[in-house]
Amino acid sequence: MKLVVIQHRMRSSAADDFESLAESVAVACGLGADVIVCPRVPSIQDGPLISRHFLDRVGECADGTTLLVPFAWPAGDAEPPLKFTPLGATALLTGDQALDPQVRRSLYETAPEAVIIRPQSESPLQAEAFIELAIALSESTSAVVVVADPVGPEAEPPSFGGSCVAVLGDLMTEAESEDETELLEVELDAPIILGHARPPVPEPPGILIQRWEHHHGRKPAVDYPADLT
């Protein structure tokens, strides 16, 4: 099966984002995608162009294709939903959910075949760290881990990409452009099941732990006398 991940370049208006993302979905359908993963694009999801309009726009070209596009921000640190796709049982994570220790433990116990993370990376370092986390999760939690994020450092809120696909501890593909929309294509024999010998639940890289603590109004604990600001 063919998996296509869209790293969307955020535009100056919701209408432009809407058209650009819809065009990317059409291109992905033309490539013969079985599964298309869209990032969360704030101007669309948070604005008047809600899910019904977007799905009406892309419905014809996406006929027969599983289109994964988010339209709701999770309430608090809620458990991520599971959706059955050609990838197998697929966990859909948004924002900080991949950084939540309870969510990671739950995913480790249930071991869905795939995890999709839409983190809205706040810096280039965070984007790289989410790729690192995706690789670790694909060894311990789910065989296929996708990061799907838009790019747009000057947008509000900004986002720094880092879209990738990791499979069984290997980085299969990652976005190369920091300025343009990019479609990542991967051919998979799916669903893929992890073996019984799995590493323990991975800890996120330090910069992501710092993000998690900051978003909860705390400073991360350190094992040396320093003040992280």
Buried (B, 14 or more C-beta within 10 A) or exposed (E): BBBBBBBBBBBEEBBEBBBBBBBBBBBBBEEEBBBBBBBBBBBBBBBEBEEEEBEEBBEEBBEEBBBBBBEEEBEEBEBBEBBEBBBBBBBBBBBBBBBBEEBBEBBBEEBBBBBBBBBBBBBEBBBBBBBBBBBBBBBBBBBBBBBBBBBBEEBEEBBBBBBBBBBBBEBBBBBEEBEEBBBBBBEBEBBBEBEEEEEEBBEBBEBBBBBBBBEEEEEBEEEEEEEEE
